Amino acid sequence: MSDLHNEVSELERKSATAARLFDIRRIIGGLFVVYGVIVTIAGITASDADLKKAEDININLWTGLGMLALGLFFLGWLWLRPTVAPPAEEPAGD
C-alpha cells in the first residue's frame, strides 16, 4: 500500500508542475511579447512610403507597443497570482 501511495503522490506532484508550466497566461503573454517586439521593430524602421500608405500613422509601432503592453500584462498577472496546486487528499483509511 505504501508503494502505491508514494507513486500516486509522485504523479500528483508531476501533474501540478505540468499545470504551472503550461499555464495559458504564460503562453499568451510570451507570444504577445515576442510578436510585439517584432512589430515594434518593424514600426521603428518604417520608411516614409510605408507611413504615406497609412496616412502618416505608424500603425506597426502603435500595434507593437499595444501587443507588448498586453503580453507584459499577462506575464505580470502570472507573476502576481501564480497557479496554486490543489491540496493533496489524505487517504480515508489511514
C-alpha positions in Angstrom: 0.0 0.0 0.0 2.9 2.3 0.8 4.4 1.9 -2.7 1.1 2.7 -4.3 0.7 5.8 -2.1 4.2 7.0 -3.0 3.5 6.5 -6.7 0.3 8.4 -6.5 1.9 11.3 -4.6 4.7 11.5 -7.2 2.2 11.6 -10.1 0.3 14.4 -8.3 3.5 16.5 -7.9 4.2 16.0 -11.6 0.7 17.0 -12.6 0.9 20.2 -10.5 4.3 21.0 -12.1 2.8 20.5 -15.6 -0.2 22.6 -14.8 2.1 25.5 -13.7 4.3 25.0 -16.8 1.5 25.1 -19.3 -0.5 27.9 -17.8 -2.3 29.7 -20.6 -1.2 33.1 -19.3 2.4 32.2 -19.8 1.8 31.1 -23.4 -0.3 34.1 -24.4 2.0 36.6 -22.6 5.1 35.1 -24.2 3.7 35.1 -27.7 2.4 38.7 -27.4 5.7 39.9 -26.1 7.7 38.2 -28.9 5.3 39.4 -31.7 5.1 42.8 -30.1 8.9 43.2 -30.2 8.9 42.1 -33.9 6.1 44.5 -34.9 7.6 47.4 -32.8 10.9 47.0 -34.6 9.1 47.0 -37.9 7.4 50.2 -36.8 10.6 51.9 -35.8 12.2 51.1 -39.1 9.2 52.1 -41.2 10.0 54.1 -44.4 8.3 57.2 -45.5 6.4 55.3 -48.2 5.0 52.9 -45.6 3.8 55.9 -43.5 2.2 57.5 -46.5 0.2 54.3 -47.2 -1.2 54.6 -43.6 -2.0 58.3 -43.8 1.1 59.2 -41.7 0.2 57.0 -38.8 2.8 54.5 -37.8 0.4 51.5 -37.4 3.2 49.0 -36.8 4.7 51.0 -33.9 1.4 51.5 -32.1 0.2 47.9 -32.7 3.6 46.6 -31.5 3.5 48.7 -28.3 0.0 47.6 -27.6 1.0 43.9 -28.1 3.9 44.4 -25.8 1.7 46.0 -23.1 -0.8 43.2 -23.3 1.9 40.5 -23.2 3.5 42.1 -20.2 0.1 42.4 -18.5 -0.4 38.6 -18.9 3.1 37.8 -17.6 2.7 40.2 -14.7 -0.6 38.6 -13.9 1.1 35.2 -13.9 3.8 36.5 -11.6 1.4 38.2 -9.1 -1.0 35.3 -9.0 0.8 32.0 -9.8 -1.1 28.8 -10.3 -1.6 27.0 -7.0 -1.6 23.2 -6.9 -4.8 21.7 -5.4 -4.2 20.3 -1.9 -3.5 16.6 -1.8 -6.2 14.5 -0.4 -5.5 12.3 2.6 -6.3 8.6 2.3 -9.6 7.9 4.1 -8.4 4.6 5.6 -5.4 5.9 7.5 
